[in-house]
Amino acid sequence: TSITRPINQLVEDDVQNVVIIGSGPAGYTAALFNGRANLKPLVFEGMEAGPPGGALLMTTLVENFPGFPDGILGPDLVRNMRMQAQRWGAEMVPEDVVEVDLSQRPFRVRSHSRHVLTQAIIFATGSKFNRLRLPNEVRFWNRGISSCAVCDGVAPVFRDVDLGVAGGGDTACEDALFLSNYGNKIHMFIRGSDFRASRAMVAKVICNPNIEIHFNTKVKDVYGDDVSPDHASPVQGVIVQDTNTGEERKIEIRGLFYALGGRPNTQLLEGSPVRLDQGGHIMLKPGTMETYLEGFFAAGDVSDSQWKQAITAAGGGCRAAISAERWLTSNG
Ligand code: FAD
């Protein structure tokens, strides 16, 4: 098989050197690095969750990816990454992987039209975040509703105005604290009668005079105008319901941030030798991109419960690719 030859003499044959599963910044960066290393990576890009490109397809201007002083549109950023990987020989398969057999090497990977064997896998399938599915959610998505406070919270439209955070866990507390540096007053909407966050987080939130906590409060909808003046959010407020009394009322805010948790896309790995943590993230050996299964690497949001940014996903993809290349060389 290809693994018995030195890396620079590898040729494409029945057994792939490396298969990359996922098409966000992590997967495409891994493909770029493995492509440049002459490994001819095969990338399963996924289709079920939408066209290839990952979470950045859901956003507009990305202002915190280095190298673009004026920002770059999320879809353009990830399309450029894809083209760059292709230029270095990565082969793209725009299909979901529907099955992996990791019980022996080479591993087996199957999509609807392909069935391949591979020595190494880089798993970069990202994660799904939970939504409220409000009646007006689509109308105001990226125009006042966001699922990423760190990404969008510093935008001028959210400066010095009242904002809302939906959720009561650690992320919601972190987001509320973060937003309190930029917004005016931050309303936290928590469905239950208490937080689900660590005590330390809760203590910080409670002590913050800019954060108002609404327990037993369900967000029912967002309202606003389709047209808004420049540099103003079209969102004007939320309709909330008291979960005890059923009473509804309006609260004026100019932005609503979802902090409702999510789920890494690791369903394919359930029951496999790859270890997952309680939240479903792939567990990595500390300080590496290696999982506890030889030859299986992971990168991006699927294995990251903390940072979840395009740049950290891309960095992880780079590290996973270099690790996989070294592993192939030393196991050849
Ligand atoms: P993803 O980008 O999620 O890509 C994973 C890909 O794998 C998807 O295309 C998926 O379809 C595919 N996949 C899943 N299952 C399979 C399968 N079985 N087979 C094949 N493929 C599969 N970050 C920033 O740094 N700046 C921002 O401004 C910013 N804004 C954001 C705005 C929004 C609305 C969201 C949701 C996120 C934002 N982020 C931002 C976060 C950033 O998009 C993510 O951290 C990053 O995209 C994670 O990259 P990834 O490669 O790990 O996963």
Boltz pocket constraint, residues with backbone or C-beta under 6 A from the ligand:
constraints:
  - pocket:
      binder: B
      contacts: [[A, 21], [A, 22], [A, 23], [A, 24], [A, 25], [A, 26], [A, 27], [A, 44], [A, 45], [A, 46], [A, 47], [A, 48], [A, 49], [A, 50], [A, 51], [A, 52], [A, 53], [A, 54], [A, 55], [A, 56], [A, 58], [A, 59], [A, 61], [A, 62], [A, 63], [A, 64], [A, 65], [A, 95], [A, 96], [A, 97], [A, 98], [A, 124], [A, 125], [A, 126], [A, 127], [A, 146], [A, 147], [A, 148], [A, 151], [A, 152], [A, 265], [A, 268], [A, 299], [A, 300], [A, 301], [A, 302], [A, 307], [A, 308], [A, 309], [A, 310], [A, 311], [A, 313]]
      max_distance: 6.0
